[in-house]
Amino acid sequence: MSSHPLYIAFYWHMHQPSYRDPMTGHFCLPWVRLHGTKDYLDMMLILKDYPKIHQTFNIVPSLFEQLICYIQKGDKDKHLEVTLKEPSGLTEEERIFIVENFFLANWDTMVKPYPRYFELLLKRGYRYGKADLKRIHRYFNESDIRDLQVWFNLVWIDPMFVKDDRDLQDLYKKGADFTEEEKMLVINKQFNILKRIIPTYKEFYKNGQVELSVTPFYHPILPLLWDTNNARIAMPYVKLPKRRFSYPQDAINQIKMGIDFFENLFGKKPLGMWPSEGSVCEDVVKAIAREGINWIATDEDVLAASLGYGFRDSDGNVNNPSALYKPYNFEGVNIFFRDHKLSDQIGFVYSGWDARDAVNDFMGRLANIYNIVPRDQKCIVPVILDGENAWEYYRNDGQDFLRLLYETLSNDNRFKTVTISEFLSQQVNTTKLDKLHAGSWIYANFAIWIGHDEDNLSWEYLSQTRQDLETFVLKNPDKDVSEAWKYLYSAEGSDWNWWYGDEHSTETAEVFDELYRKHLMKVYEIIGLEIPAYLYVPILIEDREVLPKTEIRGFIYPSIDGMVTSYYEWLSAGYLDHKQSGGSMHRSEGFITGIYYGFNEKSFFIRLDPINPFSTIKDHIKIDVKIIKPPEYKLTVEIENNSVKTSLTFLKDEKFIPVKTTFLASAKDIFELQIPFDQIGVNMNDEIQFSIHIMKNGDEIERCPWRGYITFTCPSPDYEKMMWY
């Protein structure tokens, strides 16, 4: 019996949608430029120090197309345009834009560590209304604005480049009172980094340490382009758009366009493809096969749904490694299925850990897999995740973690990192798949992109626009409408619907909404038809309040014992389905399913229903109830080994001060909490806003709700009488 190392395939997905405003030609958002200076180049360059570490990187053509526009055409985004202006020459609108948008970074790792930048954030305030900005911006003098222009751009330059650049180090040391010349120095440094990205990718691709793959051009959800009815395979009862979208030729064209772009840029066709969001179905994979692609990748849950059985026990441990850690073949395409537990550890968990603890945990998980896979079988563990968004949550932008991880892997003979094609070149036996489930790498379905009213409306607009374009082409066969098709294909990208619906939120959701509708408007403008009036109306439900599924209907008097003591004790409470709200980065695991909240004459109550009973959870859990309005209190409950510890703090001068109090909390089957109104400074008829933050072993794993706050009004003693009448 031969013994093989456990092969590890790191696969980093680099992606941005098209941010160009179709009407003005300018980029509306700066993320190609800023992630370019912080993530795309350093992720590749770090491998020079670890030649044994081989990896695969995926590029999205819409991202690299914009990179080329920055470095070859001198294109600018709105954030860059207002950066380049001297503060004295800014309009009031531009000043407001800077004060509002130049803190778009992770505050804990990219703002608070720098005293001057943090000072400017405090001057602006953590929370504000749009109307407040007209007043707030006047507190910023010209030096404040210039420092803000510099800091926003400076912190988005990766620490790897700062470490080797005396000029940038001097700016960090200076910290404040920057000059126009120093501001331009930062921008010039940014563009020098951007110019190195594509040549570096070519260099590593050529020397074989890195393999590059591609995604269909505008990152569409291919199975939904093929037929929106594919959503019913995983979600039989999903509410679909009124107009069915079914254009297989669009899916095929997106695939071909992506491959052609890659070949023109890198000189040869890619062997692999990352179908956007790991989204696959049988028809799509057959189409990919016809274009000569050798391999693709998606999530392990797609494999489980395809085979009809899973690979993990009730605790999440792999119990069928020989079935999971190998490639499969469907219609001539090799398919790899990611270990989503390992991938999510890097993407969502390790950012708050000490680097050594994180690496030890990761290596321990790999060692467990190594010990259970068959020694005579070539097994591969695909670790596949976003290659850009996680790092701003790490200290030192993830450099400490990645370097220690790569060094540890390089020195451990049990493991060998490979590109995906390197693994396939070793005469690996693949298993034929007779059936391939239609799903994505998120829950093995397409719920993120279809089913919600906003999602469905966007599909209906897309379908109508495409039909009108096709009708125009049939009537005008000699007209060149290639530009119209370009904008239509861009509107088919997945990112627009990522922000529609309740699953995710972002400060710039309105920008995405407007960009999406402008892409459709541009189609009509190009073909000379009147733009439909509905395209001028936002698809987003503006200023959406997080509404409960069930409103509060009367006083409640629950026993705070961590159990559902009686059916009636929470019957009159409000109830919020936790799926009604979302965060900007999708987490594959949840913790809480629902939130009950209510009150009586004297107290306020919260109940959290977990996926698994609290009594079975061995981790250290901390629950913060943050009361935002009227006073700002934070109630903390720490749960460990079935014991519960409570504390109360009050925000004063940006610091939480301990307050003596007693309130009841219990966590067994469920979590229950009682908070006397008089202990948190709440009076009758006060409006209360609160959110719940859940930490596991020091890492925030959930916010309830993800977006916004739950709101209710402190009742009067005759509340129930008023409700009755």
C-alpha positions, 0 to 999 in steps of 0.5 A, spaced: 500 500 500 502 506 497 502 512 502 500 519 499 500 526 502 494 530 503 493 534 497 491 542 499 488 546 494 487 553 496 483 557 491 482 564 491 476 568 488 478 575 486 472 579 483 468 585 482 462 587 478 462 593 473 462 599 477 462 604 471 456 608 470 453 607 464 450 614 463 457 618 465 462 613 464 465 614 471 466 609 476 461 610 482 465 606 487 472 605 488 473 597 490 477 595 484 482 601 485 482 600 493 482 592 493 487 592 488 492 596 492 490 592 498 489 585 496 490 583 489 497 584 488 500 582 495 496 575 495 500 573 489 507 576 491 507 573 498 508 566 495 515 568 493 517 567 500 514 560 500 516 556 493 513 550 496 506 553 496 502 552 490 495 555 489 490 557 484 487 564 483 480 565 479 479 572 475 473 575 473 474 579 467 469 584 469 474 586 475 480 585 470 477 589 465 476 595 470 483 594 472 486 595 465 481 602 464 485 605 471 492 603 469 491 604 461 486 609 460 487 613 466 479 612 468 477 615 475 472 613 480 468 618 484 472 617 490 478 618 487 475 625 483 474 628 490 480 626 493 484 629 487 481 636 489 484 641 494 479 642 500 478 649 498 475 647 491 470 642 494 463 644 493 458 643 499 456 636 496 463 634 495 465 635 502 458 631 504 460 626 500 467 625 503 465 626 510 460 620 509 464 615 505 471 616 507 470 612 513 468 606 508 473 601 511 473 596 517 473 601 523 477 596 528 483 594 524 483 600 519 481 606 522 481 606 530 489 604 530 490 611 527 489 616 532 488 622 527 483 618 523 479 615 529 479 623 531 475 624 524 471 619 525 469 621 532 468 628 529 463 625 524 460 620 529 458 613 528 451 614 527 448 620 523 442 621 519 442 624 512 440 630 514 445 631 519 451 631 514 449 638 512 451 640 519 456 635 520 461 637 514 461 644 517 465 642 523 471 639 518 476 645 516 480 644 510 486 640 514 481 635 517 478 634 510 485 633 507 487 629 512 481 625 511 482 624 503 489 622 505 487 617 511 482 613 507 487 612 501 493 610 505 489 605 509 487 601 503 495 600 501 497 593 504 502 593 509 506 589 505 508 595 501 508 600 507 513 596 510 518 597 504 516 604 503 520 609 507 515 615 504 509 611 506 512 610 513 513 617 514 506 619 512 504 614 518 508 617 523 506 624 521 499 622 522 496 629 521 496 636 517 498 632 510 500 637 504 497 636 497 504 633 495 503 628 500 496 626 498 498 626 491 504 621 493 499 616 496 495 616 490 501 615 485 503 609 490 496 606 489 497 607 481 504 604 481 501 598 485 495 597 480 500 597 474 504 591 477 498 586 478 497 583 471 504 583 470 505 579 476 499 574 475 502 573 468 509 571 472 506 566 477 502 563 472 508 562 467 512 559 472 507 554 475 507 556 482 500 559 481 494 556 476 489 561 473 482 560 472 476 564 469 469 566 471 464 567 466 465 575 464 460 579 468 459 573 474 452 571 472 448 566 476 449 561 470 443 556 472 438 562 472 440 565 466 439 558 463 432 558 466 429 561 472 425 555 473 432 551 475 431 555 482 425 550 484 430 544 484 433 546 490 427 550 493 420 547 490 416 552 493 420 559 491 416 564 489 419 566 482 418 572 478 412 573 474 416 573 467 420 567 466 427 568 464 430 563 460 436 564 455 441 559 455 445 563 449 446 568 454 449 563 459 453 560 453 456 567 451 458 569 458 462 563 458 465 564 451 466 571 453 470 570 459 474 565 456 476 569 450 478 575 455 482 570 459 486 568 452 487 575 450 490 577 456 494 571 458 496 568 452 492 561 452 485 558 454 484 557 462 484 549 464 479 551 469 473 555 471 469 558 477 462 558 475 460 564 479 458 563 486 459 556 485 453 555 481 452 549 477 446 545 474 447 539 468 445 544 462 451 549 464 456 544 466 455 541 459 456 548 456 462 549 459 465 542 457 463 544 450 468 550 451 474 545 452 474 547 460 477 541 464 475 543 471 470 547 475 469 547 483 463 548 487 461 547 494 460 540 498 453 541 499 452 541 492 455 534 492 451 532 498 445 533 494 447 530 488 449 523 491 443 524 496 447 523 502 452 528 506 459 527 509 458 530 516 455 527 523 451 532 527 457 535 530 460 537 523 465 532 523 467 529 516 465 522 517 465 520 509 472 523 507 473 518 501 467 520 498 468 528 499 476 529 498 476 527 491 474 530 484 468 527 480 466 527 473 460 530 470 460 530 462 467 530 461 468 536 466 472 534 473 468 537 479 472 539 485 467 540 492 470 545 497 470 543 504 466 549 507 468 548 514 475 550 513 474 555 508 469 559 512 474 558 518 479 563 514 473 567 511 469 568 517 472 566 524 480 567 524 480 574 523 479 575 530 484 570 533 491 570 534 495 568 528 498 562 531 492 560 534 488 560 528 494 556 524 494 551 530 487 550 529 487 550 521 493 545 521 489 541 527 483 540 522 487 538 516 491 533 521 484 530 523 483 529 515 489 526 514 488 521 519 482 519 517 483 519 509 485 512 506 492 512 505 492 509 498 488 514 495 490 521 493 485 525 497 485 533 496 482 538 500 479 544 496 479 550 500 475 555 496 473 562 498 473 570 497 480 572 496 479 579 498 474 581 503 476 577 509 483 581 510 480 587 512 478 584 518 484 581 520 490 584 524 495 586 519 491 585 513 492 577 514 499 577 513 501 574 519 496 569 519 498 567 511 505 567 512 505 563 518 500 558 515 504 557 509 511 556 513 507 551 517 505 547 511 511 548 507 515 544 513 510 539 514 511 533 509 504 530 511 501 535 506 502 538 499 499 544 496 497 544 489 494 547 483 488 544 481 491 542 474 497 539 478 493 534 482 489 532 476 496 531 472 497 525 477 493 520 473 487 521 479 481 516 479 475 520 478 468 518 480 462 519 475 457 523 477 450 521 474 446 527 477 448 534 478 444 538 483 442 545 481 445 549 486 450 554 489 456 554 494 451 558 499 446 553 501 446 549 495 440 553 492 439 560 489 435 563 494 440 569 495 439 571 487 431 570 486 425 569 490 425 575 494 420 581 492 426 585 490 430 580 487 424 578 482 422 585 480 429 585 478 429 579 474 422 582 471 425 588 469 431 584 466 427 580 462 423 585 459 429 589 457 432 583 454 425 582 450 425 589 447 432 588 445 431 582 441 425 585 438 429 591 436 434 586 433 429 582 429 426 589 426 433 592 425 438 586 423 443 591 420 443 595 426 450 595 430 447 593 437 453 590 440 454 596 446 446 594 448 448 587 449 454 589 453 450 593 458 444 587 458 450 582 459 453 586 465 446 587 468 445 579 468 451 579 473 450 576 480 452 582 484 446 586 483 441 581 486 446 580 492 444 586 495 437 586 493 432 582 498 434 581 506 440 577 506 445 582 505 446 589 507 451 595 505 452 602 506 452 603 498 446 599 496 442 605 493 448 605 489 448 598 486 440 599 485 441 605 481 447 602 477 443 596 475 437 600 473 442 604 469 445 598 465 437 597 463 436 604 461 442 604 457 440 599 453 434 603 451 438 609 450 442 605 445 437 602 441 433 609 441 427 607 445 423 611 450 426 608 457 420 605 461 418 610 467 419 604 472 426 604 471 427 611 474 424 608 481 428 604 486 427 597 486 430 597 494 424 598 499 427 605 501 428 606 509 426 599 510 424 598 517 426 591 520 419 589 521 417 583 525 413 577 523 408 578 529 407 584 532 406 585 540 399 584 542 399 584 549 403 584 556 407 577 557 410 574 564 415 569 562 419 565 567 426 566 565 428 559 566 431 558 559 426 553 557 419 553 553 415 553 560 408 554 557 405 555 550 402 561 552 408 565 556 411 568 549 404 568 545 403 575 546 410 577 544 413 580 537 417 575 533 422 576 528 424 571 523 432 572 523 432 570 515 429 577 514 435 581 515 442 580 512 449 582 513 454 584 507 458 578 507 454 571 507 456 566 512 454 559 511 452 557 518 447 560 522 446 560 530 439 563 531 433 562 528 428 567 531 427 572 536 421 573 541 421 580 544 415 583 549 414 587 555 409 588 561 408 594 566 415 593 569 420 589 564 422 588 557 423 581 555 428 577 550 428 570 547 432 567 542 431 560 539 438 557 537 439 552 532 442 547 537 440 548 544 444 552 548 445 547 553 449 543 548 454 548 546 461 547 549 464 554 546 464 560 550 458 564 548 457 572 549 450 575 548 450 583 548 444 587 547 445 594 545 440 599 547 441 604 542 435 609 544 433 613 548 439 612 552 445 607 550 446 601 554 449 594 553 447 588 557 452 583 556 450 575 558 456 570 558 454 563 557 459 557 558 459 550 561 451 551 563 453 557 567 450 564 566 454 571 568 450 578 567 453 585 567 450 592 565 454 598 562 452 605 560 456 609 554 459 615 556 464 619 553 465 614 548 466 609 553 462 603 556 462 604 564 459 599 569 453 600 572 450 596 578 444 592 576 441 585 577 437 582 571 435 575 570 438 571 564 437 563 563 440 559 557 438 552 556 434 550 551 433 557 549 435 564 551 431 568 555 432 575 558 428 580 563 430 587 563 427 592 568 425 598 564 427 603 570 434 600 570 436 602 563 433 609 564 427 608 559 420 611 561 413 610 559 412 612 551 419 612 550 421 609 543 426 603 544 431 601 539 435 595 540 440 590 536 443 583 539 450 581 538 452 574 539 460 572 540 463 565 540 470 564 543 471 572 542 468 572 535 462 575 533 458 570 529 451 573 528 447 580 529 440 580 530 437 583 526 443 583 521 441 590 518 437 596 522 434 595 529 428 592 532 423 598 535 418 598 540 415 603 545 415 603 552 408 601 554 403 605 559 400 601 564 393 601 560 396 598 554 392 592 554 386 596 555 388 600 549 390 594 545 383 590 547 379 596 544 
